Amino acid sequence: MTQSRFLQALVWGTALIILLGAALLAGRATSDTAPAARPAPARDGELARCRAAGEAALADPGCRRAWDTARARFFGPAPEGRP
């Protein structure tokens, strides 16, 4: 076997090993992933009512309070000087 044939076989063998390793890692990663996220149910009945109200909820003070409460629950309290 000439030196070029040996080099060619070495390159192909290395490529095959890398591809097999990548396939094994990809297969392992897909089995460890979490299930698809489902939309979470509304924690508050007021939020559900506002969601169903559509554009009318924009003028509803109860919806604005519910949104402010939910926003504070998610992001934390608003910094001083910000609404």
N, C-alpha and C positions, 0 to 999 in steps of 0.2 A: 504494500500500500504506500503510495507516494505521500509526501508531506502535505500536499494540498488536499488530498482525499481525507487524510487524518484530520486536518483543520476543519474541513467541511463537516465531517461526522461529529466532531467536538462541538461545533456551533449548533448543529441540529439537535444534538443530545441535550445541550444546555437549554436551548429554547423549549424543548419538550418538557424538561423538568420544571422550568419556570411556569409554563402554561398549566401543567398539572397542579403545581402548588397554588396558583391563582384560582383554579377551579375548586380546589378543596377549601380554600379560604372563603370564596364566594358562597359556596354551599353551606358552610358553617354559619356565615353571617346572616343568611336568610332565615335559618331556623331559629336564631336567637332574637329576632326582632319582635317587637310588641305587636299585638293585633291592631288593625286599623282603628283609628279613633272615631268614636261615634259622637254626634253632637250631644253635649251635656244637657240634661233637662234644666229648666229654669229653676234656680234656687228659691226664687220668690214668685209668688203668684202675680204680684203687681208687674213684674217684668214680662211675664207671659201675656198679661192683659195689654200692656203697652206694645208688645211685639205684634199682637193681633190687631191693634187699633190702626196701624200704618201711620200715615202722615198726620192724622189727627192727634197722635201722641206727642207731637212736637210742641203743641200748645197746652198740653195737659200738665198742670203743676205736679200732680201725683207721679206722672211718668218721669218728669225731670228729677224729682227727689229719689225715685227708685234707681234711675241711671247714676245719679251722684253717689248713692250708697254702694251700688255695684262697682263703680269705678274706684271708689275709695277702698273697697274690699280687695280689689284686684291689684291696684297700683300703690295702695297706701294713702295716707292723708295727703292732701294738696299742700305744697309749701306755702309759707306766709306770703300774702300779697297776690296769690293766684286763685282764680275762682274754682 
